[in-house]
Amino acid sequence: MSSDNQLCSWAGLTPRNDKSAGKIKSRNILHGNPYIKSILCQVAWAAVRVRHSAFAVWFWSRQGRLGKKKAIIAVARKILTVIYTLLKSDDLILP
C-alpha cells in the first residue's frame, strides 16, 4: 500500500462518495475486508472504553453528531492509520 488512505479504503473504513448533481446519495461505508473491519471495530470499542484516552475523548465529543456506530468506524480508521504510521516509520525497533 502506498498510503494510509488506500489501506483504510482496502479495509472498508472509508465513506462512499456517491454524489450526483451536488446531492449526496449515500454515506455508507465501503464493503472492504470484513475480517480486518470487524477486528478493528472491536479494538475501537475497547479503546473508547478506556477513560481519558485520546480515542475516547475524540469518540465522546463526536458520537452525539454522528451516532455511535459511525463514530466507532471513525475511531477504527484512526487506529488503522496509527498502525500504518508505526509500521511505516523507520524508527521502529524490532527485537
N, C-alpha and C positions, 0 to 999 in steps of 0.2 A: 504494500500500500504506500502511496506517495504522500498522503496527508491524513490528518486525523478526521477531516470531514469525509473522506472516502471510506475510512474504516467505520465511522458511525453510520454512513449510508449502507454499507455492506451488512452491518449488524441489524439494520432496520430501526434505528433510533432517530431518524430524521423525519420531519413532517413532509407530506407530499406537497407538490407545488402545482395544483390544478387551478389555473386562472384562465378565464375567458372573458374578454371584453371588460377587464378591470374587476370582475367579480370572482371571489374566491369560491371554488366549487367544493373543495374538500381540504380538511386539515388533519386527516387520519395519518397515522404513521405508516411507513412502508412495511412490507412483509419481512424481508431480510432473513437472517438466520434465527430460527426460533429458539435454538438451544442457548446461544450467546445472549439473546434478548431476555430470556426468562431468568438466566443466572444473574445477569446484571440488574434486573429489576429486584430480585431477592436481595442482592448486595445493597442496592439503593435503599430498600425498606430498612435494612439493618443499619445503614449509615445515618438515616434520618432519625432513627430512634435513639441515637447517642446524643445526649444533651450537650448543647453549646458547641457542637462541631460545625464546621463551615457548611457542610452539606445540609445539616438540619436547619441552620439559620436561613439558608437560601430557600429550602423547601417550604418552611413555615411562612416565609414572607410572600411566597407566590402561590401557595395552594388555594388561597381564597379566590384569586382571579382565574387561575387555570383549571382548578379542580385537582383532586388528589392524584388521579391516575396520570394526567398529563404532566403534572409536576414531578411524579416519580420517573416518568420517561425522560424528563429533562435532567434529573439527577443522575440517572443511569448513563445518559450521554456524557455528562460531566466526568463521571468516574472513568468511562472508557477513554475519554480524552486525556485524563491524568495518567492512566495506564500506558497509553501510547507515548506520551511525552517522556515518561520514566524509561520506557524501553528504548526510545529513540535517542536519548541523551548519551553522550559519551562518558559522562561522569559516573555512570552506573558501575558499581564494583561488584562483580560476581565472585563467589568463593571458588 
